[in-house]
Amino acid sequence: MRLHVFPPSPRAFKVLAVAHHLGIDYQLALCDLTKGEQKSAAYAALNPNQRMPTLEDGDFKLWESNAIIQYLATKKPGSGLLPADERGRADIARWQFWESTTWDPACAILVYERAIKRFFGGGAPDPVEVEKGLQRFHRAAKVLNVHLRGRTYVCCDRLTIADFAIGADLTMAEPAQLPLEGYGEIRRWGEMLAELPAWQRTRAMQSAGR
């Protein structure tokens, strides 16, 4: 199995963290976004969206980070990361869709304006975009914070891929200056995730950029 990833990205982070948690043997294929490698003809043949991450498992090619972590979880059904019952899976799917449509887009605006633009020499943050990102973040964070009250995990009373999917964006909390003040439940949950050995291993890769 090959994972085409750029470790500093939260979308790559969730894939790597799940692989590490499950103990899946994989070959890392660095897709260096700083060099535009996602736009190469070779990579576009794997993922026509020219985005990462992408998984190769034999002749099977899979893109979209949430689909990838679902697939990885099916490799180790006894792990509990993806429950067998229909309602449990539906609950996880609900939160993965929410992450894709609501949480990650909100975080991504702040990540881009406050971290990525500076890294690529794109100038100062656009205050209009930052304000849009803040409004979206607060709407999403209120939903997540309320949901986490009285819960250790997002779904199913145990660690699942939903935690990895949503929690990955918190790895950019500091450079993106995500406004987590007032969201004590999110902070508590994020601190719990940060103690996972797989999380720490992946954070080290994220910090090293590989």
Secondary structure, 3 states (H helix, E strand, C coil): CEEEECCCCHHHHHHHHHHHHHCCCCEEEECCHHHCHHHCHHHHHHCCCCCCCEEEECCEEEECHHHHHHHHHHHCHHHCCCCCCHHHHHHHHHHHHHHHHHHHHHHHHHHHHHHHHHHCCCCCCCHHHHHHHHHHHHHHHHHHHHHHCCCCCCCCCCCCHHHHHHHHHHHHCCCCCCCCCCCHHHHHHHHHHHCCHHHHHHHHHHHHCC
